[in-house]
Amino acid sequence: MNFIDWIGFLGVFQILLAYVLNVTGKSSNKSLVFIILNFIGASMACLASILLNYWPFIILEMVWALVSLYSLLKFKTKTNS
């Protein structure tokens, strides 16, 4: 595996880890761990897709990262209130 593969692999692993933790009840979809795993994972997968110039996954992972960023900002605002 090359460097781009590793970036994509680690990103997808984080997204899947967040999903497994949520499904098994170890993490809520509103928890900071879940949100951060999704944000960093989607960002890494998006970067790998950009480096591969594969537009379908660039769009998918970019939207996933933006939604996760929105959730992170919402979480931060909620905890500061």
C-alpha positions in Angstrom: 0.0 0.0 0.0 1.2 3.5 -0.8 0.8 6.7 1.3 -2.5 7.7 -0.3 -3.9 4.2 0.4 -2.9 4.6 4.1 -4.6 8.0 4.4 -7.8 6.5 2.9 -7.6 3.3 5.0 -7.2 5.2 8.3 -10.0 7.6 7.4 -12.4 4.9 6.5 -11.4 2.9 9.6 -12.3 5.9 11.8 -15.7 6.3 10.2 -16.4 2.6 10.6 -15.2 2.7 14.2 -17.6 5.5 15.0 -20.4 3.4 13.4 -19.5 0.3 15.3 -19.3 2.2 18.6 -22.7 3.7 17.9 -24.4 0.5 16.9 -23.0 -1.4 20.0 -24.2 1.4 22.3 -20.7 2.4 23.4 -21.1 5.9 21.9 -24.0 8.1 21.1 -24.3 9.8 17.7 -24.3 13.0 19.7 -21.1 12.2 21.6 -17.9 14.1 21.0 -16.0 10.9 20.2 -18.5 9.9 17.5 -18.4 13.4 16.0 -14.7 13.7 16.0 -14.1 10.2 14.6 -16.5 11.0 11.7 -15.0 14.4 11.0 -11.4 13.3 11.0 -12.2 10.1 9.2 -14.2 11.8 6.5 -11.6 14.5 6.1 -8.8 11.9 5.6 -10.9 9.8 3.2 -11.7 13.0 1.3 -8.0 13.9 1.1 -7.2 10.5 -0.3 -10.0 10.8 -2.8 -8.7 14.2 -3.9 -5.2 12.8 -4.3 -6.6 10.0 -6.4 -8.8 12.5 -8.3 -11.9 10.3 -7.7 -14.8 12.7 -7.8 -17.7 10.6 -6.5 -15.9 10.0 -3.2 -14.5 13.5 -3.0 -18.1 14.7 -3.0 -19.3 12.0 -0.6 -16.6 12.5 1.9 -16.6 16.3 1.6 -20.3 16.4 2.5 -19.7 13.9 5.3 -16.9 16.0 6.7 -19.0 19.2 6.5 -21.9 17.6 8.2 -19.6 16.4 10.9 -18.0 19.8 11.2 -21.5 21.3 11.6 -22.2 18.7 14.4 -19.0 19.6 16.1 -19.7 23.3 16.1 -23.2 22.6 17.3 -21.8 20.4 20.1 -19.3 23.1 21.1 -22.0 25.8 21.2 -24.3 23.6 23.3 -21.6 22.8 25.8 -20.6 26.5 26.1 -24.2 27.5 27.0 
